[in-house]
Amino acid sequence: MSYGSPGVGLSQHIAGVGLSKAFGVEMLHVPYRGSAPALVDLVSGQISTMFVIPGAAVPYLKSGQIHPLAVTSRERNKSFEGIPTMTELGFPQVEQLSWFGVVEKLGVTEN
């Protein structure tokens, strides 16, 4: 079974490692340069599954091109309440939360 992620070492890659360990099966990680090319390969059947942020997946979910299996958060996503959590499916060790912030480089002046 192969899974795609938007890059090596990103939270989606780590979630796949956790899923592989939880299932007790070896999964092939296929890293991409972002979610968009991975989604294209998922839709075309080049990879079996992937971990993706909700915003990137919405168009494919709405069109029915991909099917959601679970979310990796502790609770169901309010925008996708019909999708169970990994814990609900019996895999509480596959929990992946990400932190995002806005940063700037110090010492840079704008003209």
N, CA, C and O atoms as a GROMACS GRO file, in nm:
protein
  444
    1MET      N    1   0.085  -0.118   0.000
    1MET     CA    2   0.000   0.000   0.000
    1MET      C    3   0.089   0.123   0.000
    1MET      O    4   0.185   0.131   0.078
    2SER      N    5   0.060   0.216  -0.084
    2SER     CA    6   0.139   0.340  -0.094
    2SER      C    7   0.057   0.457  -0.041
    2SER      O    8  -0.066   0.458  -0.050
    3TYR      N    9   0.128   0.554   0.013
    3TYR     CA   10   0.061   0.676   0.056
    3TYR      C   11   0.147   0.795   0.017
    3TYR      O   12   0.270   0.790   0.024
    4GLY      N   13   0.080   0.901  -0.023
    4GLY     CA   14   0.149   1.022  -0.063
    4GLY      C   15   0.144   1.125   0.047
    4GLY      O   16   0.056   1.124   0.133
    5SER      N   17   0.241   1.214   0.043
    5SER     CA   18   0.243   1.329   0.134
    5SER      C   19   0.302   1.447   0.058
    5SER      O   20   0.368   1.428  -0.044
    6PRO      N   21   0.280   1.569   0.109
    6PRO     CA   22   0.336   1.685   0.040
    6PRO      C   23   0.485   1.704   0.065
    6PRO      O   24   0.541   1.805   0.023
    7GLY      N   25   0.551   1.611   0.132
    7GLY     CA   26   0.695   1.620   0.149
    7GLY      C   27   0.748   1.539   0.265
    7GLY      O   28   0.675   1.509   0.359
    8VAL      N   29   0.875   1.505   0.256
    8VAL     CA   30   0.943   1.427   0.359
    8VAL      C   31   0.949   1.506   0.490
    8VAL      O   32   0.986   1.624   0.491
    9GLY      N   33   0.914   1.441   0.599
    9GLY     CA   34   0.924   1.501   0.731
    9GLY      C   35   0.808   1.590   0.772
    9GLY      O   36   0.803   1.636   0.885
   10LEU      N   37   0.714   1.613   0.681
   10LEU     CA   38   0.598   1.694   0.715
   10LEU      C   39   0.500   1.611   0.798
   10LEU      O   40   0.512   1.489   0.804
   11SER      N   41   0.405   1.677   0.862
   11SER     CA   42   0.313   1.607   0.950
   11SER      C   43   0.236   1.496   0.878
   11SER      O   44   0.204   1.394   0.939
   12GLN      N   45   0.207   1.514   0.751
   12GLN     CA   46   0.135   1.412   0.676
   12GLN      C   47   0.221   1.286   0.658
   12GLN      O   48   0.170   1.174   0.661
   13HIS      N   49   0.350   1.305   0.639
   13HIS     CA   50   0.444   1.193   0.628
   13HIS      C   51   0.448   1.118   0.761
   13HIS      O   52   0.441   0.995   0.763
   14ILE      N   53   0.460   1.191   0.871
   14ILE     CA   54   0.467   1.130   1.004
   14ILE      C   55   0.337   1.056   1.037
   14ILE      O   56   0.341   0.949   1.097
   15ALA      N   57   0.224   1.111   0.998
   15ALA     CA   58   0.096   1.043   1.020
   15ALA      C   59   0.093   0.909   0.947
   15ALA      O   60   0.040   0.811   1.000
   16GLY      N   61   0.150   0.904   0.829
   16GLY     CA   62   0.156   0.778   0.754
   16GLY      C   63   0.242   0.675   0.824
   16GLY      O   64   0.210   0.556   0.823
   17VAL      N   65   0.351   0.719   0.883
   17VAL     CA   66   0.437   0.628   0.960
   17VAL      C   67   0.357   0.571   1.078
   17VAL      O   68   0.364   0.452   1.107
   18GLY      N   69   0.282   0.659   1.145
   18GLY     CA   70   0.200   0.613   1.257
   18GLY      C   71   0.094   0.513   1.214
   18GLY      O   72   0.071   0.414   1.283
   19LEU      N   73   0.032   0.538   1.100
   19LEU     CA   74  -0.070   0.447   1.049
   19LEU      C   75  -0.008   0.312   1.014
   19LEU      O   76  -0.066   0.208   1.043
   20SER      N   77   0.107   0.314   0.953
   20SER     CA   78   0.177   0.191   0.918
   20SER      C   79   0.205   0.107   1.042
   20SER      O   80   0.184  -0.014   1.042
   21LYS      N   81   0.252   0.172   1.147
   21LYS     CA   82   0.280   0.101   1.273
   21LYS      C   83   0.151   0.052   1.337
   21LYS      O   84   0.147  -0.060   1.390
   22ALA      N   85   0.046   0.132   1.335
   22ALA     CA   86  -0.082   0.093   1.396
   22ALA      C   87  -0.142  -0.028   1.325
   22ALA      O   88  -0.197  -0.117   1.390
   23PHE      N   89  -0.131  -0.034   1.193
   23PHE     CA   90  -0.184  -0.147   1.116
   23PHE      C   91  -0.090  -0.267   1.118
   23PHE      O   92  -0.131  -0.380   1.092
   24GLY      N   93   0.037  -0.240   1.151
   24GLY     CA   94   0.134  -0.348   1.150
   24GLY      C   95   0.172  -0.393   1.010
   24GLY      O   96   0.207  -0.509   0.988
   25VAL      N   97   0.163  -0.301   0.915
   25VAL     CA   98   0.198  -0.331   0.776
   25VAL      C   99   0.296  -0.226   0.725
   25VAL      O  100   0.299  -0.112   0.771
   26GLU      N  101   0.375  -0.268   0.629
   26GLU     CA  102   0.468  -0.174   0.568
   26GLU      C  103   0.395  -0.095   0.460
   26GLU      O  104   0.326  -0.152   0.376
   27MET      N  105   0.411   0.035   0.465
   27MET     CA  106   0.349   0.122   0.365
   27MET      C  107   0.459   0.199   0.293
   27MET      O  108   0.555   0.244   0.356
   28LEU      N  109   0.446   0.214   0.165
   28LEU     CA  110   0.544   0.288   0.085
   28LEU      C  111   0.510   0.436   0.087
   28LEU      O  112   0.402   0.476   0.042
   29HIS      N  113   0.601   0.517   0.138
   29HIS     CA  114   0.582   0.662   0.139
   29HIS      C  115   0.628   0.719   0.005
   29HIS      O  116   0.740   0.693  -0.039
   30VAL      N  117   0.540   0.796  -0.058
   30VAL     CA  118   0.573   0.862  -0.184
   30VAL      C  119   0.565   1.012  -0.160
   30VAL      O  120   0.456   1.069  -0.156
   31PRO      N  121   0.681   1.078  -0.142
   31PRO     CA  122   0.680   1.222  -0.117
   31PRO      C  123   0.660   1.302  -0.245
   31PRO      O  124   0.710   1.265  -0.352
   32TYR      N  125   0.585   1.411  -0.234
   32TYR     CA  126   0.560   1.501  -0.346
   32TYR      C  127   0.606   1.640  -0.310
   32TYR      O  128   0.644   1.666  -0.195
   33ARG      N  129   0.604   1.728  -0.405
   33ARG     CA  130   0.633   1.870  -0.382
   33ARG      C  131   0.501   1.943  -0.366
   33ARG      O  132   0.463   2.025  -0.450
   34GLY      N  133   0.433   1.914  -0.256
   34GLY     CA  134   0.305   1.976  -0.228
   34GLY      C  135   0.189   1.879  -0.241
   34GLY      O  136   0.202   1.770  -0.296
   35SER      N  137   0.074   1.923  -0.189
   35SER     CA  138  -0.046   1.839  -0.191
   35SER      C  139  -0.108   1.825  -0.330
   35SER      O  140  -0.162   1.719  -0.363
   36ALA      N  141  -0.101   1.930  -0.412
   36ALA     CA  142  -0.168   1.927  -0.543
   36ALA      C  143  -0.121   1.810  -0.630
   36ALA      O  144  -0.206   1.736  -0.680
   37PRO      N  145   0.009   1.791  -0.651
   37PRO     CA  146   0.049   1.677  -0.735
   37PRO      C  147   0.016   1.542  -0.672
   37PRO      O  148  -0.011   1.446  -0.744
   38ALA      N  149   0.019   1.534  -0.540
   38ALA     CA  150  -0.017   1.409  -0.473
   38ALA      C  151  -0.166   1.379  -0.494
   38ALA      O  152  -0.202   1.264  -0.519
   39LEU      N  153  -0.250   1.480  -0.484
   39LEU     CA  154  -0.393   1.461  -0.507
   39LEU      C  155  -0.422   1.415  -0.649
   39LEU      O  156  -0.508   1.330  -0.671
   40VAL      N  157  -0.350   1.471  -0.745
   40VAL     CA  158  -0.367   1.430  -0.885
   40VAL      C  159  -0.335   1.281  -0.899
   40VAL      O  160  -0.407   1.207  -0.966
   41ASP      N  161  -0.226   1.238  -0.836
   41ASP     CA  162  -0.188   1.096  -0.844
   41ASP      C  163  -0.284   1.007  -0.766
   41ASP      O  164  -0.306   0.893  -0.805
   42LEU      N  165  -0.341   1.057  -0.657
   42LEU     CA  166  -0.441   0.981  -0.582
   42LEU      C  167  -0.565   0.959  -0.669
   42LEU      O  168  -0.616   0.848  -0.679
   43VAL      N  169  -0.612   1.065  -0.731
   43VAL     CA  170  -0.732   1.056  -0.816
   43VAL      C  171  -0.707   0.961  -0.933
   43VAL      O  172  -0.797   0.888  -0.973
   44SER      N  173  -0.587   0.963  -0.988
   44SER     CA  174  -0.558   0.878  -1.104
   44SER      C  175  -0.518   0.736  -1.065
   44SER      O  176  -0.498   0.651  -1.153
   45GLY      N  177  -0.508   0.707  -0.934
   45GLY     CA  178  -0.476   0.572  -0.890
   45GLY      C  179  -0.329   0.539  -0.882
   45GLY      O  180  -0.293   0.423  -0.865
   46GLN      N  181  -0.243   0.640  -0.894
   46GLN     CA  182  -0.099   0.615  -0.886
   46GLN      C  183  -0.054   0.585  -0.743
   46GLN      O  184   0.044   0.514  -0.723
   47ILE      N  185  -0.126   0.638  -0.643
   47ILE     CA  186  -0.102   0.606  -0.503
   47ILE      C  187  -0.234   0.561  -0.442
   47ILE      O  188  -0.341   0.595  -0.493
   48SER      N  189  -0.225   0.485  -0.333
   48SER     CA  190  -0.345   0.426  -0.271
   48SER      C  191  -0.420   0.523  -0.181
   48SER      O  192  -0.543   0.524  -0.177
   49THR      N  193  -0.345   0.604  -0.108
   49THR     CA  194  -0.405   0.693  -0.010
   49THR      C  195  -0.311   0.808   0.017
   49THR      O  196  -0.198   0.810  -0.032
   50MET      N  197  -0.356   0.904   0.095
   50MET     CA  198  -0.268   1.013   0.137
   50MET      C  199  -0.328   1.084   0.256
   50MET      O  200  -0.448   1.075   0.282
   51PHE      N  201  -0.244   1.153   0.327
   51PHE     CA  202  -0.286   1.242   0.434
   51PHE      C  203  -0.281   1.382   0.376
   51PHE      O  204  -0.180   1.423   0.318
   52VAL      N  205  -0.390   1.456   0.393
   52VAL     CA  206  -0.399   1.587   0.329
   52VAL      C  207  -0.477   1.681   0.419
   52VAL      O  208  -0.565   1.639   0.493
   53ILE      N  209  -0.443   1.810   0.412
   53ILE     CA  210  -0.518   1.908   0.489
   53ILE      C  211  -0.655   1.927   0.425
   53ILE      O  212  -0.668   1.916   0.303
   54PRO      N  213  -0.757   1.954   0.505
   54PRO     CA  214  -0.893   1.962   0.451
   54PRO      C  215  -0.909   2.059   0.334
   54PRO      O  216  -0.976   2.027   0.236
   55GLY      N  217  -0.848   2.176   0.343
   55GLY     CA  218  -0.865   2.276   0.238
   55GLY      C  219  -0.823   2.228   0.101
   55GLY      O  220  -0.887   2.260   0.001
   56ALA      N  221  -0.715   2.151   0.095
   56ALA     CA  222  -0.667   2.101  -0.033
   56ALA      C  223  -0.757   1.991  -0.089
   56ALA      O  224  -0.765   1.973  -0.210
   57ALA      N  225  -0.824   1.919   0.000
   57ALA     CA  226  -0.905   1.805  -0.043
   57ALA      C  227  -1.048   1.840  -0.080
   57ALA      O  228  -1.114   1.762  -0.150
   58VAL      N  229  -1.099   1.953  -0.035
   58VAL     CA  230  -1.241   1.987  -0.053
   58VAL      C  231  -1.290   1.971  -0.196
   58VAL      O  232  -1.394   1.907  -0.215
   59PRO      N  233  -1.225   2.025  -0.298
   59PRO     CA  234  -1.279   2.011  -0.434
   59PRO      C  235  -1.292   1.864  -0.477
   59PRO      O  236  -1.388   1.827  -0.544
   60TYR      N  237  -1.197   1.783  -0.438
   60TYR     CA  238  -1.199   1.641  -0.474
   60TYR      C  239  -1.304   1.564  -0.394
   60TYR      O  240  -1.365   1.470  -0.445
   61LEU      N  241  -1.325   1.605  -0.268
   61LEU     CA  242  -1.429   1.544  -0.186
   61LEU      C  243  -1.567   1.577  -0.241
   61LEU      O  244  -1.653   1.490  -0.254
   62LYS      N  245  -1.588   1.706  -0.273
   62LYS     CA  246  -1.718   1.750  -0.325
   62LYS      C  247  -1.752   1.684  -0.458
   62LYS      O  248  -1.868   1.655  -0.486
   63SER      N  249  -1.651   1.662  -0.541
   63SER     CA  250  -1.676   1.602  -0.672
   63SER      C  251  -1.687   1.450  -0.664
   63SER      O  252  -1.725   1.385  -0.762
   64GLY      N  253  -1.655   1.394  -0.549
   64GLY     CA  254  -1.662   1.249  -0.532
   64GLY      C  255  -1.543   1.175  -0.590
   64GLY      O  256  -1.546   1.052  -0.601
   65GLN      N  257  -1.437   1.248  -0.626
   65GLN     CA  258  -1.319   1.184  -0.683
   65GLN      C  259  -1.237   1.111  -0.579
   65GLN      O  260  -1.164   1.017  -0.612
   66ILE      N  261  -1.247   1.152  -0.453
   66ILE     CA  262  -1.180   1.083  -0.344
   66ILE      C  263  -1.280   1.060  -0.232
   66ILE      O  264  -1.381   1.130  -0.222
   67HIS      N  265  -1.253   0.961  -0.150
   67HIS     CA  266  -1.342   0.925  -0.039
   67HIS      C  267  -1.267   0.944   0.092
   67HIS      O  268  -1.158   0.889   0.109
   68PRO      N  269  -1.323   1.020   0.186
   68PRO     CA  270  -1.256   1.040   0.314
   68PRO      C  271  -1.268   0.915   0.401
   68PRO      O  272  -1.373   0.852   0.406
   69LEU      N  273  -1.159   0.879   0.469
   69LEU     CA  274  -1.160   0.763   0.557
   69LEU      C  275  -1.167   0.804   0.704
   69LEU      O  276  -1.244   0.747   0.780
   70ALA      N  277  -1.086   0.902   0.743
   70ALA     CA  278  -1.082   0.945   0.883
   70ALA      C  279  -1.004   1.075   0.894
   70ALA      O  280  -0.932   1.114   0.803
   71VAL      N  281  -1.022   1.141   1.008
   71VAL     CA  282  -0.940   1.258   1.042
   71VAL      C  283  -0.846   1.217   1.155
   71VAL      O  284  -0.877   1.128   1.233
   72THR      N  285  -0.731   1.282   1.162
   72THR     CA  286  -0.631   1.245   1.262
   72THR      C  287  -0.638   1.331   1.388
   72THR      O  288  -0.552   1.318   1.476
   73SER      N  289  -0.737   1.416   1.398
   73SER     CA  290  -0.753   1.500   1.518
   73SER      C  291  -0.827   1.422   1.627
   73SER      O  292  -0.886   1.318   1.600
   74ARG      N  293  -0.824   1.475   1.749
   74ARG     CA  294  -0.892   1.409   1.862
   74ARG      C  295  -1.044   1.408   1.843
   74ARG      O  296  -1.111   1.312   1.882
   75GLU      N  297  -1.095   1.514   1.783
   75GLU     CA  298  -1.239   1.527   1.764
   75GLU      C  299  -1.269   1.542   1.616
   75GLU      O  300  -1.182   1.579   1.537
   76ARG      N  301  -1.391   1.514   1.580
   76ARG     CA  302  -1.432   1.530   1.441
   76ARG      C  303  -1.421   1.677   1.399
   76ARG      O  304  -1.442   1.767   1.480
   77ASN      N  305  -1.388   1.697   1.273
   77ASN     CA  306  -1.378   1.831   1.217
   77ASN      C  307  -1.520   1.884   1.197
   77ASN      O  308  -1.603   1.817   1.137
   78LYS      N  309  -1.547   2.004   1.246
   78LYS     CA  310  -1.682   2.061   1.237
   78LYS      C  311  -1.729   2.079   1.093
   78LYS      O  312  -1.849   2.076   1.066
   79SER      N  313  -1.636   2.096   1.001
   79SER     CA  314  -1.672   2.111   0.860
   79SER      C  315  -1.697   1.976   0.793
   79SER      O  316  -1.756   1.969   0.685
   80PHE      N  317  -1.650   1.869   0.857
   80PHE     CA  318  -1.662   1.734   0.801
   80PHE      C  319  -1.710   1.638   0.909
   80PHE      O  320  -1.644   1.537   0.937
   81GLU      N  321  -1.823   1.668   0.970
   81GLU     CA  322  -1.869   1.591   1.085
   81GLU      C  323  -1.901   1.445   1.054
   81GLU      O  324  -1.908   1.363   1.145
   82GLY      N  325  -1.921   1.413   0.929
   82GLY     CA  326  -1.951   1.274   0.893
   82GLY      C  327  -1.827   1.186   0.883
   82GLY      O  328  -1.839   1.065   0.862
   83ILE      N  329  -1.710   1.244   0.897
   83ILE     CA  330  -1.586   1.168   0.886
   83ILE      C  331  -1.538   1.132   1.026
   83ILE      O  332  -1.514   1.222   1.107
   84PRO      N  333  -1.522   1.002   1.057
   84PRO     CA  334  -1.480   0.961   1.191
   84PRO      C  335  -1.334   0.995   1.219
   84PRO      O  336  -1.256   1.023   1.127
   85THR      N  337  -1.297   0.993   1.346
   85THR     CA  338  -1.157   1.011   1.386
   85THR      C  339  -1.087   0.876   1.381
   85THR      O  340  -1.152   0.772   1.381
   86MET      N  341  -0.955   0.878   1.377
   86MET     CA  342  -0.878   0.754   1.382
   86MET      C  343  -0.906   0.682   1.514
   86MET      O  344  -0.909   0.559   1.516
   87THR      N  345  -0.926   0.757   1.622
   87THR     CA  346  -0.957   0.696   1.752
   87THR      C  347  -1.089   0.620   1.744
   87THR      O  348  -1.099   0.508   1.794
   88GLU      N  349  -1.189   0.679   1.681
   88GLU     CA  350  -1.318   0.612   1.666
   88GLU      C  351  -1.305   0.481   1.587
   88GLU      O  352  -1.382   0.387   1.608
   89LEU      N  353  -1.208   0.477   1.497
   89LEU     CA  354  -1.187   0.357   1.415
   89LEU      C  355  -1.097   0.255   1.485
   89LEU      O  356  -1.069   0.148   1.430
   90GLY      N  357  -1.052   0.289   1.607
   90GLY     CA  358  -0.970   0.195   1.684
   90GLY      C  359  -0.821   0.217   1.676
   90GLY      O  360  -0.743   0.130   1.713
   91PHE      N  361  -0.779   0.334   1.628
   91PHE     CA  362  -0.637   0.364   1.614
   91PHE      C  363  -0.602   0.496   1.684
   91PHE      O  364  -0.566   0.593   1.617
   92PRO      N  365  -0.612   0.502   1.817
   92PRO     CA  366  -0.587   0.626   1.889
   92PRO      C  367  -0.442   0.675   1.878
   92PRO      O  368  -0.415   0.793   1.899
   93GLN      N  369  -0.350   0.585   1.845
   93GLN     CA  370  -0.210   0.625   1.833
   93GLN      C  371  -0.182   0.703   1.705
   93GLN      O  372  -0.073   0.760   1.690
   94VAL      N  373  -0.278   0.707   1.614
   94VAL     CA  374  -0.261   0.783   1.490
   94VAL      C  375  -0.332   0.917   1.508
   94VAL      O  376  -0.439   0.941   1.452
   95GLU      N  377  -0.270   1.001   1.586
   95GLU     CA  378  -0.322   1.136   1.610
   95GLU      C  379  -0.216   1.233   1.562
   95GLU      O  380  -0.101   1.226   1.606
   96GLN      N  381  -0.253   1.323   1.475
   96GLN     CA  382  -0.158   1.418   1.419
   96GLN      C  383  -0.220   1.555   1.419
   96GLN      O  384  -0.317   1.581   1.347
   97LEU      N  385  -0.166   1.642   1.499
   97LEU     CA  386  -0.211   1.781   1.504
   97LEU      C  387  -0.097   1.868   1.454
   97LEU      O  388   0.020   1.840   1.483
   98SER      N  389  -0.128   1.970   1.382
   98SER     CA  390  -0.024   2.059   1.328
   98SER      C  391  -0.042   2.199   1.384
   98SER      O  392  -0.152   2.242   1.417
   99TRP      N  393   0.069   2.268   1.394
   99TRP     CA  394   0.069   2.407   1.439
   99TRP      C  395   0.118   2.491   1.323
   99TRP      O  396   0.219   2.459   1.260
  100PHE      N  397   0.047   2.598   1.296
  100PHE     CA  398   0.088   2.690   1.190
  100PHE      C  399   0.094   2.829   1.248
  100PHE      O  400   0.007   2.868   1.326
  101GLY      N  401   0.194   2.904   1.211
  101GLY     CA  402   0.208   3.041   1.257
  101GLY      C  403   0.256   3.131   1.145
  101GLY      O  404   0.301   3.084   1.040
  102VAL      N  405   0.247   3.258   1.169
  102VAL     CA  406   0.299   3.356   1.075
  102VAL      C  407   0.430   3.407   1.131
  102VAL      O  408   0.437   3.445   1.248
  103VAL      N  409   0.533   3.407   1.050
  103VAL     CA  410   0.666   3.448   1.095
  103VAL      C  411   0.726   3.548   0.998
  103VAL      O  412   0.680   3.563   0.885
  104GLU      N  413   0.826   3.615   1.044
  104GLU     CA  414   0.899   3.707   0.957
  104GLU      C  415   1.047   3.697   0.987
  104GLU      O  416   1.085   3.651   1.095
  105LYS      N  417   1.128   3.738   0.895
  105LYS     CA  418   1.272   3.741   0.916
  105LYS      C  419   1.307   3.873   0.981
  105LYS      O  420   1.271   3.979   0.930
  106LEU      N  421   1.375   3.867   1.093
  106LEU     CA  422   1.412   3.989   1.163
  106LEU      C  423   1.522   4.063   1.087
  106LEU      O  424   1.606   4.002   1.022
  107GLY      N  425   1.519   4.194   1.098
  107GLY     CA  426   1.621   4.276   1.034
  107GLY      C  427   1.592   4.311   0.890
  107GLY      O  428   1.675   4.374   0.825
  108VAL      N  429   1.479   4.271   0.837
  108VAL     CA  430   1.444   4.302   0.699
  108VAL      C  431   1.359   4.427   0.699
  108VAL      O  432   1.259   4.435   0.771
  109THR      N  433   1.399   4.524   0.619
  109THR     CA  434   1.318   4.647   0.610
  109THR      C  435   1.254   4.651   0.473
  109THR      O  436   1.312   4.610   0.372
  110GLU      N  437   1.132   4.701   0.473
  110GLU     CA  438   1.059   4.714   0.346
  110GLU      C  439   1.077   4.855   0.293
  110GLU      O  440   1.085   4.950   0.370
  111ASN      N  441   1.083   4.866   0.162
  111ASN     CA  442   1.095   4.998   0.099
  111ASN      C  443   0.962   5.046   0.053
  111ASN      O  444   0.952   5.155  -0.003
   0.00000   0.00000   0.00000
